[in-house]
Amino acid sequence: MYTKYNLVYCKALEGTKWKHLVAIGFASDNNPTAVVLSTDEQDDYLDHQKKFLNFLTGQYGSEDDRWNVRWSDYGADIRFSNSSDASSFVMCFTKKNRGYYKTDNYVGIRGH
């Protein structure tokens, strides 16, 4: 299981319980467009998702209280209800990759 996920983008959310969206990718450094499902090639995609959910639950409590996940083609979109959880995730568990982009006028969390 990765400890540093590729940071795709961050943005503030309005009009919802969730205040920040952090998009991460599971791509490798060698091939930033390829989806890497896990470090162990025998794991399947669902097993990787379960490990990632367990990781988030261990760090931030149960889903839908402080965080929520939405799976994407490149990895996952994690929505956080408070800035401290979002910023700790970005600073501790992500790395900026070549494909990173910042959404316009976003003054929310910083990590890199």
N, C-alpha and C positions, 0 to 999 in steps of 0.2 A: 504494500500500500504506500502510495506517495506521501511525503510529508510536505512537499512544496508543489503546489498546483500552478499551472500557467494562468496568469491574470489576463483575461481578455478585455474586460472593461468594468467600470463601476458607474452607477448613476443613482441619483436621489429619486425617490418615489413620492408622489403626492396623492392625497385623497384615499389612502388605504392604511391599514394597520402597519404595513411594512414600509419602513423609512429609507432603506438602502437596498440596492440590488448589486450583487457582486457576481459577475460571470467568470467562470473558470473553465479552462480547457484541460483535457487529458492528453494533449499531444506531447510527443517527445521533443527534446532539444534538437535531435538530429533531423527530424522531419516534422516541422511545426504544423503541417496540415493533416497529418495522419492521426487517427484516433488510437491511442494506446489504452487498452482496457485495464491492464494491471501489470505489475512487474513479474508476476508468475504467469507464464503463457498458458498454463492449464486452467486458470480461472476463466469463467465465462462472464459475460457482461452483467448478468443479474447478480452474480456473486460480488463483482466489483461495486455495483450500486449498493448492495447490502453493507459492504465494508465501509463505504463512504458515509452512508447513513449512520452506522454505528459510531464512526469517528465524530461526526457532527453532534450526535446525541451525547457522546462522552464529553465533548468540549462545551456545548451550549444548552444542554438539557433536551427535553422532548420536543419533537417537531410540532410546529404550529403554535408554540408558546413564544419563543424568542426568534425562531428561524423557520424557514420553509424552503423546500428545494423543488425546482422544476428542471427536468432533464432536457437537454438540448442535443443538437447534432454534434456539437464540438465538446460537450462536457456537461456542465450544470449551471443553472442560475440559482444562486442562493439569495433569498430575501431575508433581511434582518429587521427586527422591530426597533432596535436601538443602535445608536452610533458606536457605542463601545464594543459591542459584539462584532459589528461589521469591520471596524478598524482593527481589532485584534486578529480577525481572520485574515485580512489583507496583509497585515504586517508580519504575522507569524507563519502563515500557511500558504502564501502565494509568492510567486516570483514573476517579474515582468519579462515577457518574451518579445520577440521581434514583431509579432502581430498585435501588440497591445495598442489600443487607442483610447483616448480620454473623451468622454462625451462633452459637448460644448457647455460652457458656463457651469460646470459642476464644481461646487466648492465644498463638497462633503469630505469623506474620509481620504486620508493620504497614507501611503505605506511604502512607496518606492520613489 
